[in-house]
């Protein structure tokens, strides 16, 4: 019986480098700016977990629940939470990269292993004086792992391309109303052709929560519930300092029915994009009660005419 001596410090450093590399690739695939000390901390968690597997009393850690929990913890330390949807995509990317890496390693081993041999590596068995490795698998397992990894990776790459396309059209927007300024990232949407039908004024949409500090306490709830018509006609217990700036803009909703959006007439809308600064004074700002981007990549949808030099003041 062959006995394999395990040096925990060497194992820890090896796993730290592997986990760190997988997390860095995950960050690259997801378009996340990697912070070195967070990647190091997350990699250390994974490396410590692997090292603890060689302690016989802690063998219960080698279960799916604990392994999945450790991966969740690693991703949280490396990239933070950022919302359930973004966290789920980070998790999918991380496992896709792991599946691809594992499939590549197993496939490479089959290429160089002795002909007719089916032994590869069959878990960890604790014996007196050391650890015996003896894992058996087959081409079906290797192929399945690779296919699953490639499928998930394809989905992740598509999402990354979409995210990169969105980033290419994100600009900085500033809305000025008297002495107040509201700034955020905004997506320049060429499909946004929303105008006030009476004055033909272009409408840029922003999240109403940006103005929450200046809106009456009950207004945000009414905007979310699409009861904006009651606000503009004064059917509200609370007054609004900019009541004379309010407008109702009709638009066609998802159900193809006509709805109304509450909008404000600002003094100016400033858009900074590709090194240009465009100031538009003929503009309306529509208030959306929801969240325009699931991952908070932007909080406004900018009318394309406000990002063109010809569409200035």
N, C-alpha and C positions, 0 to 999 in steps of 0.2 A: 504494500500500500504506500503510495507516494504521499508525502506530507509537504505542504506548501507553507513556508514561513511568511507571515504578514507583518510588515513594518508599518505601524499605524501612521507615523509622521509622513512617510513617503506616500502612503495611500491617501492621506488627507490632502497633501499638496497636489497629487495627481487629480483627485476629484475636484479640488478647487479650480484648477486650470480648466478642466473639462466643463464644469458647470458655468464657470465664468465665460468661456467661449460660446456655449449654447445661449446664454443670456444676451451676450453681445450680438449674436446673429439674430436673436429674437427682436432686439431693439432695432437692428438695421431693417429687418423685414417689416416691422410695424411702423417704421419712420419715427421712432422715439429717440430723443437725445439721451444717450446713456451717461449716467453719473457714476464715475469710477468707484467711489466708496460705497454706493448702493449696490453696484454689481458685485463688488468684493464681499460685502456683507451677505448678500443672497447666496453667492457661491459658497461662502463659509458654512451657511446653514445646511446646504446640500452635502458638502464634504463631511461635516460633522455627523450627519445622519448616516452616511455610508460607513463611517468609522465605527459608529455605535452598533452597527449590525454584527460586528465581530465580537461583541460581548454577549455570551450565551444567555444570561438572564434577560437581555433586552431583545431577544429574537422575535417577540411579539410585534416589534416595530415593522417587521418585514411583511406587512399586510397592505392590501390595496388602499384601505382607508387612511392609514398613516402616510403612505407614499403620496397619495393625492393631496392630503393636507399639507405635507412638506412642500409640494410644488406650488400650492396656493400661497403659502407663506413666502416662498422665494420670490414669486412674482410681485407680491405686495411690497416686499422690501426693495426690490429692484426698480419697480416702476410706479409704485403707489396704486391706489384704487381707480380713480378717474371715472367712476360710473360702472354700472353692472355690464353694459354692452361692451365698453372698451376693455374691461377686465376679462370678459369672456373671450374677446378676440385675441388678447395677449396670451391667454391660456391655450387657445387653439393653435396659435403660432408656435408657442413653446413646445407643445406636444408634437406638432408636425415636424419640427426640426429634430426633436429627439427620435421620432419614428424613422425619419430619413437617415439620420446618423447611425441608428442601431441597425437598420436594414443594410446599409452600406458596409458596416463592420462585419455583420454576419455573412453577407454575400462574399466579401473578400476572403473571410476565413474558409468558406467552402471551396474557393478556388485554389487555395494553397494547402488544404488538408490532404492527408493521404487518401488515395483512391480506395473506395469501399468502406471507409470509416464513416460512421454516423454520429460519433460522439462530438459534442461541441462544448457544452457547459450546462450542467444540470443543478443549479442552485448552490447553496452553501450548506455543508454538513459539518457540524462541530464534532471533532474527535479529539482524543487525548493527544496533546502536543502540537496541534495545528488544525488546519482547515483543509478539507478535501473538496475539490471542484469536479463536477461531473455532469454537465448540462447536455441534454439531448433534445434535438429539434429536427426539423425537416425543411425541405424546400418550400412546402406550402406555407409554413409559418413565416419564413423569410419573405416570400413573395407577397403574402397578405400584409405584413408589416410595411413593406415598401409601398404597396398600392395605397394603403390607408394614409401613409405619410405624404405621398405625392398628391393625393386628392385634397387633403387638408392644406398642403403647401400651395396648391393651385388656388384655392379659395383665398388664402392669406395674401398671395401675390396680387390677385385681382383687387382685393380690398386696399392693398398698398398703392396700387396704381390709381385707384379712385381717390384715395387720400392725397396722393401727390398732385393729381389733377385739380382737386379742390384747393390745395395750398397755393397752386399757381394763380388762382383767381381770388385769393383773399387779400383784402386791403384794410388799411386803418381808416376808420370813419369817426368823425367828430360832429356831433349835433349841438348847435349853439342856440339857446333860447334865453334872451336877455343876459343875465350874468351867470347862467348855468351852462356847463358843458358836459356832454355825455360821450365817452369814448369807448370803442370796442373794436374787435375784428369783424369785418363784414365780407360776405361772399358776393362777388360781382356776378349776378345771374343774368345772362343774356336772354333767358326765357321769361324774365320778369318784365312784363309790358303793362304794369298796372299804372293807370293814370286817373286823376280826378276827371270824371266825364264832363264836368262843367267848365273847368279852367284849363284842362289838358296839362295839369301839373304832374310831373312824375312822382311816384310814391316809393320811398324806400322803407322797408319793414325792419323794425327792431323789436327785441324782446321788451315787453312792458316792464319787466322786473328791473331793467336798467334805470327806470325813472321812479322806482318804488318809493324812494325817500321823499319825492315831491308829489306823489299821487295821494289822494284821499285814501284812507285805510281800506274802504270797501270796494274801491274801483278795480283793483287787480282781480278780485274774485269775479266781478261782473264782466270784465273783459274776457276772462277765461270761459265764462258761461255764455258768451255772445249776447250780452244784454246791453250793448253799447248805445243803442238808440235811447234808452232811458237816461243815460248820462248826459248826452248832448242837449236834450230838451229841458234839462234842469230837474228831472225827476230823481233827485238824490238828496239825502239828508246833509251831505257835506258839499261845500263849495270848492271850486278849483280856481286857483289864482290865474290860470291861463284859459279860462272858459271861452274867451273870445277867439282863441286860436284853434279850437276844436273843429273838426270836420268829420263827416261821415262819408266814407268812400265805398261804393258798392263793388263787389267782386263775386266771381263765380267760384263756389266752394267745390270740394271733392265730390259731393253728391250732385253736382251740376246745378244746384239751386243758387239763387242770388242771395248773398249775405252782405253785411255791412261791417267795415273795419273802422275803428276809431283812429283818427289821425290828428297830428298836431302840425301847425304851421310854424316852423322854426325860423330864426333869423338867418341861419346859414347852415349848410351841410358841407363839411370839408372831407375830401377823400384823398388819401395818400396811397399811390400805387405806382410801382415801377419807377420810383424817383420823382414822379410828378405829384403836384398838389393842386387839386381842382376844387374850387369853392363854388357852390351852387346856392343861389338865394331863392330861386323859384323852385321850391321843393315842398313835399309833404312827408311826414314821418308816420307811418302806420304802426300801431302798437299791437303786437302779437302776445297773447297770454300764455303761450307755451314755451318750449325750448326748441329753437330752430335747428340746432345741431346736437346729435346725441352725445358726441364726445367734446362738446364745447369748443370746437375748432373755430366757430364764428357765432356771433350773436346778432347779426344783422344780415339782411338780404338787400344788396345795393342795386338800385335801378341802374342799368348800363349807361344811360345818358349822363348820370352823375359822375362817371369815371372817365368821361371823354372830355378832352380839352375844349372841343367845340360846344360842350354842354355847360360851360362855366356860368359866371354870374349873370 
